[in-house]
């Protein structure tokens, strides 16, 4: 293990210091844009969400490492310039162990101590995940590798409705436990819209000996075609009653957003009442819906 401490001028809190300890952690997820206009929009979004004082923010990682440098740069900049705790996503896709080790070293050097370790989705145009020669085929292997490299705080993904490539939910839960046993400290779930499914997932995890905090992934619906595309990829389901409401106003963006935000507020309120460890908002680099939800829930810190 590399024993060097991270750059103390940029070192911020670790997520395991606060998630699952008291009030729910509130976090936002961003992705590195591909255009200058996208970067301008993202900085505006971060500025608006910064006022809510989230517990932490995370930055995604493109398939095949397509945004590797931008992810490291953006996470480091968020910590350094905005004084926010930040987490970098890291995937196995298209990387050897040496590649991943260099990325982890870059993050550590920048003072980034929080990593979300993922297997990752196949690159565009591919349907099946293929392990890179000299790399890793599963997230639990990446967790063990990152744990040995530096003293990272490591999060992993959980799938309340099951991973789309694992047909057995209990087998999928065994995979989750292996990721935690290999050194990760908390779970962030895939988006979901039925809280009963989340509660089953959490209860089953506890029965299997998983004690790590489980953060709920929330995506406010503001575009019907977009959310249908997302759930088609990840295997989540929209409750029938909500789907009928959304499809009735599908051509009206304002009405769609009103229904989506109202549902997300009710969903989050129920999760908070039932002791959720955290709420992780998939912002899609936009702020309006998330700000409205957080203010309604009085989550502004």
VENGIZI-V650271 format. One record per helix or strand of 3 or more residues. SS is the DSSP state (~ for helix, > for strand). FROM is the first residue (numbers start at 1). TO is the last residue. If there is no record, write none. Layout:
# VENGIZI-V650271
ss->{SS;SS}
from->{FROM;FROM}
to->{TO;TO}
This chain:
# VENGIZI-V650271
ss->{~;>;~;>;~;~;>;~;>;~;>;~;>;~;>;~;~;~;>;~}
from->{15;25;36;56;63;68;86;97;114;139;153;169;186;195;213;224;240;253;278;288}
to->{17;30;50;59;65;82;91;109;118;149;158;181;191;207;218;234;248;273;282;296}
